[in-house]
Amino acid sequence: MLIPTEGFGWVVGNRDVARSGHSECVISITAGSESGVDELVKEALEAGGEIVTEPGQKPWGYVGAFADLDGHVWQVTADWLS
């Protein structure tokens, strides 16, 4: 994933991003389908995670994002071939 110099703000919504001079990372995984994205984000929420971006259609595909208990952001994207 190529990230603009402004950082991950466009992916992670209203969450704080790393301050200048620090690295940041979004972990991105692919689910087999849109329903797979929905289910994985739902499971993360049930396990104590925080929804960062509700699953839905974006210009680059069907995607949702959540933060795990340590605050790491996981982006889940549907397989565009499915």
PDB file of N, CA, C and O in Angstrom:
ATOM      1  N   MET A   1       0.847  -1.162   0.000  1.00  0.00           N
ATOM      2  CA  MET A   1       0.000   0.000   0.000  1.00  0.00           C
ATOM      3  C   MET A   1       0.898   1.232   0.000  1.00  0.00           C
ATOM      4  O   MET A   1       1.796   1.340   0.835  1.00  0.00           O
ATOM      5  N   LEU A   2       0.673   2.144  -0.905  1.00  0.00           N
ATOM      6  CA  LEU A   2       1.409   3.399  -0.928  1.00  0.00           C
ATOM      7  C   LEU A   2       0.632   4.432  -0.122  1.00  0.00           C
ATOM      8  O   LEU A   2      -0.570   4.618  -0.313  1.00  0.00           O
ATOM      9  N   ILE A   3       1.331   5.089   0.770  1.00  0.00           N
ATOM     10  CA  ILE A   3       0.707   6.056   1.666  1.00  0.00           C
ATOM     11  C   ILE A   3       1.226   7.454   1.329  1.00  0.00           C
ATOM     12  O   ILE A   3       2.433   7.651   1.192  1.00  0.00           O
ATOM     13  N   PRO A   4       0.321   8.423   1.194  1.00  0.00           N
ATOM     14  CA  PRO A   4       0.782   9.782   0.908  1.00  0.00           C
ATOM     15  C   PRO A   4       1.575  10.350   2.081  1.00  0.00           C
ATOM     16  O   PRO A   4       1.496   9.843   3.200  1.00  0.00           O
ATOM     17  N   THR A   5       2.337  11.404   1.814  1.00  0.00           N
ATOM     18  CA  THR A   5       3.183  11.991   2.854  1.00  0.00           C
ATOM     19  C   THR A   5       2.376  12.505   4.037  1.00  0.00           C
ATOM     20  O   THR A   5       2.933  12.675   5.122  1.00  0.00           O
ATOM     21  N   GLU A   6       1.092  12.756   3.864  1.00  0.00           N
ATOM     22  CA  GLU A   6       0.255  13.215   4.978  1.00  0.00           C
ATOM     23  C   GLU A   6      -0.005  12.095   5.980  1.00  0.00           C
ATOM     24  O   GLU A   6      -0.492  12.359   7.079  1.00  0.00           O
ATOM     25  N   GLY A   7       0.308  10.856   5.626  1.00  0.00           N
ATOM     26  CA  GLY A   7       0.148   9.735   6.554  1.00  0.00           C
ATOM     27  C   GLY A   7      -1.127   8.944   6.347  1.00  0.00           C
ATOM     28  O   GLY A   7      -1.749   8.985   5.286  1.00  0.00           O
ATOM     29  N   PHE A   8      -1.497   8.221   7.395  1.00  0.00           N
ATOM     30  CA  PHE A   8      -2.600   7.271   7.322  1.00  0.00           C
ATOM     31  C   PHE A   8      -3.962   7.864   7.658  1.00  0.00           C
ATOM     32  O   PHE A   8      -4.944   7.123   7.722  1.00  0.00           O
ATOM     33  N   GLY A   9      -4.055   9.151   7.872  1.00  0.00           N
ATOM     34  CA  GLY A   9      -5.323   9.748   8.284  1.00  0.00           C
ATOM     35  C   GLY A   9      -6.483   9.376   7.385  1.00  0.00           C
ATOM     36  O   GLY A   9      -7.598   9.186   7.872  1.00  0.00           O
ATOM     37  N   TRP A  10      -6.259   9.269   6.109  1.00  0.00           N
ATOM     38  CA  TRP A  10      -7.337   8.927   5.172  1.00  0.00           C
ATOM     39  C   TRP A  10      -7.794   7.478   5.326  1.00  0.00           C
ATOM     40  O   TRP A  10      -8.877   7.125   4.858  1.00  0.00           O
ATOM     41  N   VAL A  11      -6.996   6.640   5.967  1.00  0.00           N
ATOM     42  CA  VAL A  11      -7.368   5.240   6.180  1.00  0.00           C
ATOM     43  C   VAL A  11      -7.964   5.038   7.567  1.00  0.00           C
ATOM     44  O   VAL A  11      -8.928   4.289   7.723  1.00  0.00           O
ATOM     45  N   VAL A  12      -7.405   5.692   8.567  1.00  0.00           N
ATOM     46  CA  VAL A  12      -7.763   5.387   9.949  1.00  0.00           C
ATOM     47  C   VAL A  12      -8.784   6.343  10.542  1.00  0.00           C
ATOM     48  O   VAL A  12      -9.024   6.309  11.749  1.00  0.00           O
ATOM     49  N   GLY A  13      -9.382   7.181   9.739  1.00  0.00           N
ATOM     50  CA  GLY A  13     -10.450   8.041  10.229  1.00  0.00           C
ATOM     51  C   GLY A  13      -9.968   9.072  11.228  1.00  0.00           C
ATOM     52  O   GLY A  13      -8.990   9.776  10.981  1.00  0.00           O
ATOM     53  N   ASN A  14     -10.652   9.161  12.352  1.00  0.00           N
ATOM     54  CA  ASN A  14     -10.373  10.206  13.332  1.00  0.00           C
ATOM     55  C   ASN A  14      -9.313   9.843  14.369  1.00  0.00           C
ATOM     56  O   ASN A  14      -9.111  10.594  15.323  1.00  0.00           O
ATOM     57  N   ARG A  15      -8.639   8.718  14.206  1.00  0.00           N
ATOM     58  CA  ARG A  15      -7.601   8.319  15.163  1.00  0.00           C
ATOM     59  C   ARG A  15      -6.360   9.178  14.967  1.00  0.00           C
ATOM     60  O   ARG A  15      -6.080   9.658  13.869  1.00  0.00           O
ATOM     61  N   ASP A  16      -5.623   9.360  16.062  1.00  0.00           N
ATOM     62  CA  ASP A  16      -4.343  10.046  15.962  1.00  0.00           C
ATOM     63  C   ASP A  16      -3.383   9.194  15.143  1.00  0.00           C
ATOM     64  O   ASP A  16      -3.409   7.966  15.222  1.00  0.00           O
ATOM     65  N   VAL A  17      -2.556   9.835  14.378  1.00  0.00           N
ATOM     66  CA  VAL A  17      -1.516   9.139  13.637  1.00  0.00           C
ATOM     67  C   VAL A  17      -0.172   9.524  14.244  1.00  0.00           C
ATOM     68  O   VAL A  17      -0.084  10.462  15.037  1.00  0.00           O
ATOM     69  N   ALA A  18       0.866   8.798  13.868  1.00  0.00           N
ATOM     70  CA  ALA A  18       2.192   9.046  14.432  1.00  0.00           C
ATOM     71  C   ALA A  18       2.635  10.478  14.149  1.00  0.00           C
ATOM     72  O   ALA A  18       2.422  11.010  13.059  1.00  0.00           O
ATOM     73  N   ARG A  19       3.246  11.078  15.142  1.00  0.00           N
ATOM     74  CA  ARG A  19       3.739  12.447  14.967  1.00  0.00           C
ATOM     75  C   ARG A  19       4.951  12.440  14.032  1.00  0.00           C
ATOM     76  O   ARG A  19       5.568  11.400  13.805  1.00  0.00           O
ATOM     77  N   SER A  20       5.269  13.578  13.514  1.00  0.00           N
ATOM     78  CA  SER A  20       6.381  13.718  12.582  1.00  0.00           C
ATOM     79  C   SER A  20       7.662  13.142  13.181  1.00  0.00           C
ATOM     80  O   SER A  20       7.969  13.371  14.351  1.00  0.00           O
ATOM     81  N   GLY A  21       8.395  12.403  12.378  1.00  0.00           N
ATOM     82  CA  GLY A  21       9.639  11.797  12.816  1.00  0.00           C
ATOM     83  C   GLY A  21       9.480  10.404  13.379  1.00  0.00           C
ATOM     84  O   GLY A  21      10.470   9.774  13.750  1.00  0.00           O
ATOM     85  N   HIS A  22       8.255   9.907  13.452  1.00  0.00           N
ATOM     86  CA  HIS A  22       7.990   8.561  13.953  1.00  0.00           C
ATOM     87  C   HIS A  22       7.351   7.727  12.845  1.00  0.00           C
ATOM     88  O   HIS A  22       6.681   8.254  11.957  1.00  0.00           O
ATOM     89  N   SER A  23       7.566   6.448  12.916  1.00  0.00           N
ATOM     90  CA  SER A  23       6.992   5.541  11.920  1.00  0.00           C
ATOM     91  C   SER A  23       5.585   5.137  12.322  1.00  0.00           C
ATOM     92  O   SER A  23       5.241   5.125  13.503  1.00  0.00           O
ATOM     93  N   GLU A  24       4.788   4.809  11.337  1.00  0.00           N
ATOM     94  CA  GLU A  24       3.466   4.265  11.601  1.00  0.00           C
ATOM     95  C   GLU A  24       3.192   3.135  10.624  1.00  0.00           C
ATOM     96  O   GLU A  24       3.801   3.045   9.558  1.00  0.00           O
ATOM     97  N   CYS A  25       2.270   2.287  11.011  1.00  0.00           N
ATOM     98  CA  CYS A  25       2.004   1.092  10.224  1.00  0.00           C
ATOM     99  C   CYS A  25       0.531   0.743  10.315  1.00  0.00           C
ATOM    100  O   CYS A  25      -0.068   0.834  11.387  1.00  0.00           O
ATOM    101  N   VAL A  26      -0.045   0.349   9.214  1.00  0.00           N
ATOM    102  CA  VAL A  26      -1.380  -0.242   9.186  1.00  0.00           C
ATOM    103  C   VAL A  26      -1.190  -1.667   8.703  1.00  0.00           C
ATOM    104  O   VAL A  26      -0.572  -1.900   7.664  1.00  0.00           O
ATOM    105  N   ILE A  27      -1.718  -2.615   9.452  1.00  0.00           N
ATOM    106  CA  ILE A  27      -1.638  -4.021   9.053  1.00  0.00           C
ATOM    107  C   ILE A  27      -2.835  -4.282   8.154  1.00  0.00           C
ATOM    108  O   ILE A  27      -3.971  -4.022   8.550  1.00  0.00           O
ATOM    109  N   SER A  28      -2.602  -4.785   6.969  1.00  0.00           N
ATOM    110  CA  SER A  28      -3.673  -5.006   6.013  1.00  0.00           C
ATOM    111  C   SER A  28      -3.767  -6.487   5.676  1.00  0.00           C
ATOM    112  O   SER A  28      -2.777  -7.124   5.315  1.00  0.00           O
ATOM    113  N   ILE A  29      -4.973  -7.018   5.799  1.00  0.00           N
ATOM    114  CA  ILE A  29      -5.223  -8.414   5.453  1.00  0.00           C
ATOM    115  C   ILE A  29      -6.401  -8.484   4.498  1.00  0.00           C
ATOM    116  O   ILE A  29      -7.232  -7.577   4.449  1.00  0.00           O
ATOM    117  N   THR A  30      -6.463  -9.556   3.751  1.00  0.00           N
ATOM    118  CA  THR A  30      -7.529  -9.738   2.774  1.00  0.00           C
ATOM    119  C   THR A  30      -8.471 -10.835   3.233  1.00  0.00           C
ATOM    120  O   THR A  30      -8.042 -11.931   3.595  1.00  0.00           O
ATOM    121  N   ALA A  31      -9.751 -10.528   3.214  1.00  0.00           N
ATOM    122  CA  ALA A  31     -10.789 -11.523   3.484  1.00  0.00           C
ATOM    123  C   ALA A  31     -11.297 -12.004   2.125  1.00  0.00           C
ATOM    124  O   ALA A  31     -11.114 -11.323   1.116  1.00  0.00           O
ATOM    125  N   GLY A  32     -11.922 -13.152   2.097  1.00  0.00           N
ATOM    126  CA  GLY A  32     -12.355 -13.715   0.829  1.00  0.00           C
ATOM    127  C   GLY A  32     -13.518 -13.004   0.174  1.00  0.00           C
ATOM    128  O   GLY A  32     -13.733 -13.148  -1.029  1.00  0.00           O
ATOM    129  N   SER A  33     -14.270 -12.242   0.941  1.00  0.00           N
ATOM    130  CA  SER A  33     -15.474 -11.626   0.398  1.00  0.00           C
ATOM    131  C   SER A  33     -15.881 -10.437   1.261  1.00  0.00           C
ATOM    132  O   SER A  33     -15.300 -10.201   2.321  1.00  0.00           O
ATOM    133  N   GLU A  34     -16.871  -9.699   0.808  1.00  0.00           N
ATOM    134  CA  GLU A  34     -17.389  -8.589   1.604  1.00  0.00           C
ATOM    135  C   GLU A  34     -17.950  -9.098   2.929  1.00  0.00           C
ATOM    136  O   GLU A  34     -17.740  -8.477   3.971  1.00  0.00           O
ATOM    137  N   SER A  35     -18.660 -10.222   2.895  1.00  0.00           N
ATOM    138  CA  SER A  35     -19.193 -10.773   4.151  1.00  0.00           C
ATOM    139  C   SER A  35     -18.058 -11.229   5.062  1.00  0.00           C
ATOM    140  O   SER A  35     -18.202 -11.204   6.285  1.00  0.00           O
ATOM    141  N   GLY A  36     -16.932 -11.646   4.485  1.00  0.00           N
ATOM    142  CA  GLY A  36     -15.768 -12.014   5.275  1.00  0.00           C
ATOM    143  C   GLY A  36     -15.184 -10.806   6.001  1.00  0.00           C
ATOM    144  O   GLY A  36     -14.757 -10.914   7.151  1.00  0.00           O
ATOM    145  N   VAL A  37     -15.167  -9.659   5.329  1.00  0.00           N
ATOM    146  CA  VAL A  37     -14.720  -8.411   5.956  1.00  0.00           C
ATOM    147  C   VAL A  37     -15.645  -8.080   7.127  1.00  0.00           C
ATOM    148  O   VAL A  37     -15.192  -7.794   8.236  1.00  0.00           O
ATOM    149  N   ASP A  38     -16.950  -8.124   6.854  1.00  0.00           N
ATOM    150  CA  ASP A  38     -17.932  -7.817   7.896  1.00  0.00           C
ATOM    151  C   ASP A  38     -17.740  -8.711   9.117  1.00  0.00           C
ATOM    152  O   ASP A  38     -17.752  -8.231  10.251  1.00  0.00           O
ATOM    153  N   GLU A  39     -17.565  -9.998   8.887  1.00  0.00           N
ATOM    154  CA  GLU A  39     -17.437 -10.960   9.978  1.00  0.00           C
ATOM    155  C   GLU A  39     -16.156 -10.746  10.779  1.00  0.00           C
ATOM    156  O   GLU A  39     -16.180 -10.787  12.009  1.00  0.00           O
ATOM    157  N   LEU A  40     -15.054 -10.523  10.100  1.00  0.00           N
ATOM    158  CA  LEU A  40     -13.786 -10.335  10.805  1.00  0.00           C
ATOM    159  C   LEU A  40     -13.804  -9.065  11.651  1.00  0.00           C
ATOM    160  O   LEU A  40     -13.314  -9.072  12.780  1.00  0.00           O
ATOM    161  N   VAL A  41     -14.359  -7.982  11.127  1.00  0.00           N
ATOM    162  CA  VAL A  41     -14.459  -6.739  11.891  1.00  0.00           C
ATOM    163  C   VAL A  41     -15.398  -6.933  13.082  1.00  0.00           C
ATOM    164  O   VAL A  41     -15.130  -6.427  14.172  1.00  0.00           O
ATOM    165  N   LYS A  42     -16.486  -7.656  12.880  1.00  0.00           N
ATOM    166  CA  LYS A  42     -17.425  -7.948  13.971  1.00  0.00           C
ATOM    167  C   LYS A  42     -16.739  -8.769  15.066  1.00  0.00           C
ATOM    168  O   LYS A  42     -16.906  -8.481  16.251  1.00  0.00           O
ATOM    169  N   GLU A  43     -15.973  -9.784  14.679  1.00  0.00           N
ATOM    170  CA  GLU A  43     -15.264 -10.612  15.661  1.00  0.00           C
ATOM    171  C   GLU A  43     -14.251  -9.779  16.447  1.00  0.00           C
ATOM    172  O   GLU A  43     -14.094  -9.967  17.653  1.00  0.00           O
ATOM    173  N   ALA A  44     -13.571  -8.867  15.771  1.00  0.00           N
ATOM    174  CA  ALA A  44     -12.612  -8.000  16.460  1.00  0.00           C
ATOM    175  C   ALA A  44     -13.321  -7.137  17.503  1.00  0.00           C
ATOM    176  O   ALA A  44     -12.824  -6.972  18.617  1.00  0.00           O
ATOM    177  N   LEU A  45     -14.470  -6.595  17.145  1.00  0.00           N
ATOM    178  CA  LEU A  45     -15.252  -5.782  18.067  1.00  0.00           C
ATOM    179  C   LEU A  45     -15.681  -6.604  19.275  1.00  0.00           C
ATOM    180  O   LEU A  45     -15.573  -6.144  20.412  1.00  0.00           O
ATOM    181  N   GLU A  46     -16.163  -7.809  19.035  1.00  0.00           N
ATOM    182  CA  GLU A  46     -16.606  -8.693  20.121  1.00  0.00           C
ATOM    183  C   GLU A  46     -15.459  -9.093  21.038  1.00  0.00           C
ATOM    184  O   GLU A  46     -15.681  -9.399  22.209  1.00  0.00           O
ATOM    185  N   ALA A  47     -14.232  -9.095  20.517  1.00  0.00           N
ATOM    186  CA  ALA A  47     -13.056  -9.465  21.309  1.00  0.00           C
ATOM    187  C   ALA A  47     -12.462  -8.266  22.048  1.00  0.00           C
ATOM    188  O   ALA A  47     -11.442  -8.399  22.725  1.00  0.00           O
ATOM    189  N   GLY A  48     -13.091  -7.105  21.923  1.00  0.00           N
ATOM    190  CA  GLY A  48     -12.610  -5.930  22.643  1.00  0.00           C
ATOM    191  C   GLY A  48     -11.934  -4.897  21.785  1.00  0.00           C
ATOM    192  O   GLY A  48     -11.469  -3.880  22.299  1.00  0.00           O
ATOM    193  N   GLY A  49     -11.866  -5.132  20.474  1.00  0.00           N
ATOM    194  CA  GLY A  49     -11.265  -4.156  19.569  1.00  0.00           C
ATOM    195  C   GLY A  49     -12.164  -2.954  19.377  1.00  0.00           C
ATOM    196  O   GLY A  49     -13.296  -2.926  19.860  1.00  0.00           O
ATOM    197  N   GLU A  50     -11.659  -1.976  18.676  1.00  0.00           N
ATOM    198  CA  GLU A  50     -12.378  -0.735  18.407  1.00  0.00           C
ATOM    199  C   GLU A  50     -12.553  -0.571  16.901  1.00  0.00           C
ATOM    200  O   GLU A  50     -11.586  -0.688  16.148  1.00  0.00           O
ATOM    201  N   ILE A  51     -13.766  -0.303  16.463  1.00  0.00           N
ATOM    202  CA  ILE A  51     -14.005  -0.070  15.047  1.00  0.00           C
ATOM    203  C   ILE A  51     -13.389   1.276  14.675  1.00  0.00           C
ATOM    204  O   ILE A  51     -13.690   2.296  15.294  1.00  0.00           O
ATOM    205  N   VAL A  52     -12.538   1.272  13.673  1.00  0.00           N
ATOM    206  CA  VAL A  52     -11.901   2.485  13.181  1.00  0.00           C
ATOM    207  C   VAL A  52     -12.654   2.987  11.954  1.00  0.00           C
ATOM    208  O   VAL A  52     -12.949   4.177  11.837  1.00  0.00           O
ATOM    209  N   THR A  53     -12.960   2.074  11.050  1.00  0.00           N
ATOM    210  CA  THR A  53     -13.737   2.380   9.851  1.00  0.00           C
ATOM    211  C   THR A  53     -14.768   1.275   9.664  1.00  0.00           C
ATOM    212  O   THR A  53     -14.408   0.108   9.509  1.00  0.00           O
ATOM    213  N   GLU A  54     -16.031   1.633   9.677  1.00  0.00           N
ATOM    214  CA  GLU A  54     -17.086   0.637   9.434  1.00  0.00           C
ATOM    215  C   GLU A  54     -16.875   0.004   8.060  1.00  0.00           C
ATOM    216  O   GLU A  54     -16.505   0.695   7.110  1.00  0.00           O
ATOM    217  N   PRO A  55     -17.106  -1.291   7.950  1.00  0.00           N
ATOM    218  CA  PRO A  55     -16.975  -1.929   6.635  1.00  0.00           C
ATOM    219  C   PRO A  55     -17.903  -1.275   5.608  1.00  0.00           C
ATOM    220  O   PRO A  55     -19.056  -0.963   5.904  1.00  0.00           O
ATOM    221  N   GLY A  56     -17.385  -1.077   4.414  1.00  0.00           N
ATOM    222  CA  GLY A  56     -18.179  -0.495   3.350  1.00  0.00           C
ATOM    223  C   GLY A  56     -17.354  -0.329   2.091  1.00  0.00           C
ATOM    224  O   GLY A  56     -16.143  -0.552   2.084  1.00  0.00           O
ATOM    225  N   GLN A  57     -18.028   0.064   1.035  1.00  0.00           N
ATOM    226  CA  GLN A  57     -17.383   0.258  -0.257  1.00  0.00           C
ATOM    227  C   GLN A  57     -16.610   1.564  -0.271  1.00  0.00           C
ATOM    228  O   GLN A  57     -17.152   2.616   0.065  1.00  0.00           O
ATOM    229  N   LYS A  58     -15.358   1.498  -0.655  1.00  0.00           N
ATOM    230  CA  LYS A  58     -14.494   2.659  -0.823  1.00  0.00           C
ATOM    231  C   LYS A  58     -14.023   2.672  -2.278  1.00  0.00           C
ATOM    232  O   LYS A  58     -14.238   1.691  -2.991  1.00  0.00           O
ATOM    233  N   PRO A  59     -13.389   3.752  -2.740  1.00  0.00           N
ATOM    234  CA  PRO A  59     -12.912   3.777  -4.126  1.00  0.00           C
ATOM    235  C   PRO A  59     -11.960   2.628  -4.462  1.00  0.00           C
ATOM    236  O   PRO A  59     -11.887   2.217  -5.620  1.00  0.00           O
ATOM    237  N   TRP A  60     -11.235   2.105  -3.484  1.00  0.00           N
ATOM    238  CA  TRP A  60     -10.251   1.044  -3.729  1.00  0.00           C
ATOM    239  C   TRP A  60     -10.772  -0.340  -3.391  1.00  0.00           C
ATOM    240  O   TRP A  60     -10.025  -1.313  -3.491  1.00  0.00           O
ATOM    241  N   GLY A  61     -12.043  -0.458  -2.990  1.00  0.00           N
ATOM    242  CA  GLY A  61     -12.622  -1.766  -2.704  1.00  0.00           C
ATOM    243  C   GLY A  61     -13.450  -1.765  -1.440  1.00  0.00           C
ATOM    244  O   GLY A  61     -13.643  -0.726  -0.809  1.00  0.00           O
ATOM    245  N   TYR A  62     -13.937  -2.934  -1.076  1.00  0.00           N
ATOM    246  CA  TYR A  62     -14.738  -3.096   0.139  1.00  0.00           C
ATOM    247  C   TYR A  62     -13.772  -3.295   1.292  1.00  0.00           C
ATOM    248  O   TYR A  62     -12.956  -4.216   1.271  1.00  0.00           O
ATOM    249  N   VAL A  63     -13.861  -2.433   2.303  1.00  0.00           N
ATOM    250  CA  VAL A  63     -12.862  -2.428   3.368  1.00  0.00           C
ATOM    251  C   VAL A  63     -13.469  -1.985   4.699  1.00  0.00           C
ATOM    252  O   VAL A  63     -14.427  -1.213   4.737  1.00  0.00           O
ATOM    253  N   GLY A  64     -12.899  -2.485   5.772  1.00  0.00           N
ATOM    254  CA  GLY A  64     -13.206  -2.037   7.128  1.00  0.00           C
ATOM    255  C   GLY A  64     -11.910  -2.038   7.910  1.00  0.00           C
ATOM    256  O   GLY A  64     -10.941  -2.678   7.503  1.00  0.00           O
ATOM    257  N   ALA A  65     -11.879  -1.331   9.025  1.00  0.00           N
ATOM    258  CA  ALA A  65     -10.656  -1.295   9.835  1.00  0.00           C
ATOM    259  C   ALA A  65     -11.012  -1.303  11.308  1.00  0.00           C
ATOM    260  O   ALA A  65     -12.034  -0.754  11.722  1.00  0.00           O
ATOM    261  N   PHE A  66     -10.150  -1.935  12.092  1.00  0.00           N
ATOM    262  CA  PHE A  66     -10.329  -1.959  13.538  1.00  0.00           C
ATOM    263  C   PHE A  66      -8.976  -1.805  14.211  1.00  0.00           C
ATOM    264  O   PHE A  66      -7.933  -2.056  13.607  1.00  0.00           O
ATOM    265  N   ALA A  67      -9.010  -1.387  15.475  1.00  0.00           N
ATOM    266  CA  ALA A  67      -7.796  -1.320  16.286  1.00  0.00           C
ATOM    267  C   ALA A  67      -7.850  -2.471  17.280  1.00  0.00           C
ATOM    268  O   ALA A  67      -8.886  -2.719  17.898  1.00  0.00           O
ATOM    269  N   ASP A  68      -6.728  -3.176  17.433  1.00  0.00           N
ATOM    270  CA  ASP A  68      -6.682  -4.261  18.413  1.00  0.00           C
ATOM    271  C   ASP A  68      -6.461  -3.665  19.805  1.00  0.00           C
ATOM    272  O   ASP A  68      -6.393  -2.446  19.963  1.00  0.00           O
ATOM    273  N   LEU A  69      -6.351  -4.521  20.792  1.00  0.00           N
ATOM    274  CA  LEU A  69      -6.243  -4.060  22.178  1.00  0.00           C
ATOM    275  C   LEU A  69      -4.970  -3.254  22.446  1.00  0.00           C
ATOM    276  O   LEU A  69      -4.907  -2.496  23.414  1.00  0.00           O
ATOM    277  N   ASP A  70      -3.964  -3.417  21.596  1.00  0.00           N
ATOM    278  CA  ASP A  70      -2.728  -2.645  21.734  1.00  0.00           C
ATOM    279  C   ASP A  70      -2.771  -1.353  20.927  1.00  0.00           C
ATOM    280  O   ASP A  70      -1.819  -0.573  20.951  1.00  0.00           O
ATOM    281  N   GLY A  71      -3.878  -1.122  20.208  1.00  0.00           N
ATOM    282  CA  GLY A  71      -4.018   0.089  19.417  1.00  0.00           C
ATOM    283  C   GLY A  71      -3.545  -0.007  17.984  1.00  0.00           C
ATOM    284  O   GLY A  71      -3.616   0.973  17.243  1.00  0.00           O
ATOM    285  N   HIS A  72      -3.054  -1.191  17.571  1.00  0.00           N
ATOM    286  CA  HIS A  72      -2.616  -1.358  16.188  1.00  0.00           C
ATOM    287  C   HIS A  72      -3.834  -1.401  15.268  1.00  0.00           C
ATOM    288  O   HIS A  72      -4.832  -2.049  15.584  1.00  0.00           O
ATOM    289  N   VAL A  73      -3.753  -0.721  14.146  1.00  0.00           N
ATOM    290  CA  VAL A  73      -4.862  -0.681  13.197  1.00  0.00           C
ATOM    291  C   VAL A  73      -4.715  -1.795  12.176  1.00  0.00           C
ATOM    292  O   VAL A  73      -3.661  -1.966  11.563  1.00  0.00           O
ATOM    293  N   TRP A  74      -5.785  -2.543  12.006  1.00  0.00           N
ATOM    294  CA  TRP A  74      -5.879  -3.630  11.028  1.00  0.00           C
ATOM    295  C   TRP A  74      -6.911  -3.216   9.988  1.00  0.00           C
ATOM    296  O   TRP A  74      -8.052  -2.900  10.324  1.00  0.00           O
ATOM    297  N   GLN A  75      -6.507  -3.220   8.739  1.00  0.00           N
ATOM    298  CA  GLN A  75      -7.434  -2.953   7.645  1.00  0.00           C
ATOM    299  C   GLN A  75      -7.760  -4.280   6.983  1.00  0.00           C
ATOM    300  O   GLN A  75      -6.859  -5.040   6.627  1.00  0.00           O
ATOM    301  N   VAL A  76      -9.051  -4.561   6.816  1.00  0.00           N
ATOM    302  CA  VAL A  76      -9.495  -5.808   6.202  1.00  0.00           C
ATOM    303  C   VAL A  76     -10.162  -5.472   4.887  1.00  0.00           C
ATOM    304  O   VAL A  76     -11.105  -4.682   4.842  1.00  0.00           O
ATOM    305  N   THR A  77      -9.678  -6.065   3.829  1.00  0.00           N
ATOM    306  CA  THR A  77     -10.170  -5.765   2.483  1.00  0.00           C
ATOM    307  C   THR A  77     -10.698  -7.043   1.834  1.00  0.00           C
ATOM    308  O   THR A  77     -10.098  -8.109   1.972  1.00  0.00           O
ATOM    309  N   ALA A  78     -11.817  -6.930   1.129  1.00  0.00           N
ATOM    310  CA  ALA A  78     -12.343  -8.075   0.385  1.00  0.00           C
ATOM    311  C   ALA A  78     -11.440  -8.361  -0.819  1.00  0.00           C
ATOM    312  O   ALA A  78     -10.878  -7.447  -1.421  1.00  0.00           O
ATOM    313  N   ASP A  79     -11.317  -9.612  -1.146  1.00  0.00           N
ATOM    314  CA  ASP A  79     -10.570 -10.023  -2.337  1.00  0.00           C
ATOM    315  C   ASP A  79     -11.289  -9.455  -3.548  1.00  0.00           C
ATOM    316  O   ASP A  79     -12.445  -9.794  -3.799  1.00  0.00           O
ATOM    317  N   TRP A  80     -10.625  -8.608  -4.290  1.00  0.00           N
ATOM    318  CA  TRP A  80     -11.282  -7.946  -5.420  1.00  0.00           C
ATOM    319  C   TRP A  80     -11.643  -8.900  -6.536  1.00  0.00           C
ATOM    320  O   TRP A  80     -12.396  -8.533  -7.438  1.00  0.00           O
ATOM    321  N   LEU A  81     -11.124 -10.119  -6.496  1.00  0.00           N
ATOM    322  CA  LEU A  81     -11.461 -11.118  -7.515  1.00  0.00           C
ATOM    323  C   LEU A  81     -12.708 -11.907  -7.164  1.00  0.00           C
ATOM    324  O   LEU A  81     -13.231 -12.638  -8.005  1.00  0.00           O
ATOM    325  N   SER A  82     -13.197 -11.772  -5.928  1.00  0.00           N
ATOM    326  CA  SER A  82     -14.342 -12.606  -5.533  1.00  0.00           C
ATOM    327  C   SER A  82     -15.649 -11.984  -5.960  1.00  0.00           C
ATOM    328  O   SER A  82     -16.713 -12.551  -5.709  1.00  0.00           O
TER     329      SER A  82
END
